[in-house]
Amino acid sequence: MRMHRGSSKDASGDPRPPETLPLSASSPPVISVVLEVTRGASVRRRRIRVPAGTQVRAALHSAGLPPEGSAVLLEESPIPLDTPIDRPMRLIVISTFSGG
């Protein structure tokens, strides 16, 4: 009778050690991001938490902000929307269009 590998009826001596998953299989750390949404003279601050590596575009979308209608600044410099978030940061979000 042939038994498949891992069968509990296998009588072949020492059991195999348990497998350990590589670090890449664990979930990415969660990073805190402060969004300062500027409209005219008012500033609204929102704190969100995103997995490491999330793009700025996805972070804005998850906060309910239109990424394509926004300019984003990091430390007073504009950054692309596809910039990955790799550390806690404060982003200034400026609307680039207005209704009317």
Secondary structure, DSSP 4 states (H G I P E B T S, - for coil): ----TT-TT---SSPPPPP---GGGSPPPEEEEEEEEEETTEEEEEEEEEETT-BHHHHHHHTT--GGGEEEEETTEE--TT-B--S-EEEEEEE-----
